[in-house]
């Protein structure tokens, strides 16, 4: 079932968040940490996954707050990998490298490649990600995500939810923001997109940030398949 908080309208371009929305980000890092330290019990593994994610989020927040000069995800992921390796008692450079590049090998959700391809037959589709240009290139190839263009926040020297990142998509689309639909599994991402004038669609994923009762997105889908059905009909 899909609910629309405003009438279905035609769009010129559709923009997708990538990490968490189209690929299983925490699951991929969990797998990489398990490979690096196979002796960990589940509780310890969970702590290291959280340690990594907390570092990434903290550093991106510091950059957004002006407390740190911009560094792309290649740099921050490597810092996180070194931190995780230290806590796991691993010092092999090859293991640390594997952890640092795990974000390039995230698995797509089961429906992501096919639904993206289906929509791309009808509308231009863009990926918009905090991942670095190099990481995004390799991630898209690994996950089989075929965009008409994939945009990295690295080009804005900022991280979502900074408005500059969404303006990368608006500029690339070459149309008014109200003619662009942003799809994401993270309510915080959609709130920021909405603030730039873009239309918004929430799709639930196991790792997403759910909307609150105060959120008024244009679409609240129960599945990516249902949302793409509505968009292709429109």
Secondary structure as the mmCIF struct_conf table of DSSP 4:
data_model
#
loop_
_struct_conf.conf_type_id
_struct_conf.id
_struct_conf.beg_label_comp_id
_struct_conf.beg_label_asym_id
_struct_conf.beg_label_seq_id
_struct_conf.end_label_comp_id
_struct_conf.end_label_asym_id
_struct_conf.end_label_seq_id
STRN STRN1 UNK A 2 UNK A 4
BEND BEND1 UNK A 5 UNK A 6
BEND BEND2 UNK A 12 UNK A 12
STRN STRN2 UNK A 13 UNK A 17
STRN STRN3 UNK A 19 UNK A 19
TURN_TY1_P TURN_TY1_P1 UNK A 20 UNK A 22
STRN STRN4 UNK A 23 UNK A 23
HELX_RH_AL_P HELX_RH_AL_P1 UNK A 25 UNK A 36
TURN_TY1_P TURN_TY1_P2 UNK A 37 UNK A 39
HELX_RH_AL_P HELX_RH_AL_P2 UNK A 42 UNK A 64
TURN_TY1_P TURN_TY1_P3 UNK A 65 UNK A 66
BEND BEND3 UNK A 67 UNK A 68
HELX_RH_AL_P HELX_RH_AL_P3 UNK A 73 UNK A 88
TURN_TY1_P TURN_TY1_P4 UNK A 89 UNK A 89
HELX_RH_AL_P HELX_RH_AL_P4 UNK A 93 UNK A 100
TURN_TY1_P TURN_TY1_P5 UNK A 101 UNK A 101
HELX_RH_3T_P HELX_RH_3T_P1 UNK A 102 UNK A 104
BEND BEND4 UNK A 105 UNK A 105
HELX_LH_PP_P HELX_LH_PP_P1 UNK A 106 UNK A 107
STRN STRN5 UNK A 108 UNK A 108
HELX_LH_PP_P HELX_LH_PP_P2 UNK A 109 UNK A 109
TURN_TY1_P TURN_TY1_P6 UNK A 110 UNK A 111
HELX_RH_AL_P HELX_RH_AL_P5 UNK A 112 UNK A 120
TURN_TY1_P TURN_TY1_P7 UNK A 121 UNK A 122
BEND BEND5 UNK A 123 UNK A 123
STRN STRN6 UNK A 124 UNK A 129
BEND BEND6 UNK A 130 UNK A 131
HELX_RH_AL_P HELX_RH_AL_P6 UNK A 133 UNK A 143
TURN_TY1_P TURN_TY1_P8 UNK A 144 UNK A 144
BEND BEND7 UNK A 148 UNK A 148
STRN STRN7 UNK A 149 UNK A 152
HELX_RH_3T_P HELX_RH_3T_P2 UNK A 153 UNK A 156
TURN_TY1_P TURN_TY1_P9 UNK A 157 UNK A 157
BEND BEND8 UNK A 158 UNK A 158
TURN_TY1_P TURN_TY1_P10 UNK A 160 UNK A 161
BEND BEND9 UNK A 162 UNK A 162
HELX_RH_AL_P HELX_RH_AL_P7 UNK A 163 UNK A 173
TURN_TY1_P TURN_TY1_P11 UNK A 174 UNK A 174
BEND BEND10 UNK A 175 UNK A 175
HELX_RH_3T_P HELX_RH_3T_P3 UNK A 177 UNK A 179
STRN STRN8 UNK A 180 UNK A 184
BEND BEND11 UNK A 185 UNK A 185
STRN STRN9 UNK A 186 UNK A 186
HELX_RH_AL_P HELX_RH_AL_P8 UNK A 187 UNK A 195
TURN_TY1_P TURN_TY1_P12 UNK A 196 UNK A 197
STRN STRN10 UNK A 199 UNK A 203
TURN_TY1_P TURN_TY1_P13 UNK A 206 UNK A 207
BEND BEND12 UNK A 208 UNK A 208
STRN STRN11 UNK A 209 UNK A 209
TURN_TY1_P TURN_TY1_P14 UNK A 213 UNK A 214
BEND BEND13 UNK A 218 UNK A 218
STRN STRN12 UNK A 219 UNK A 221
BEND BEND14 UNK A 222 UNK A 222
HELX_RH_AL_P HELX_RH_AL_P9 UNK A 224 UNK A 233
#
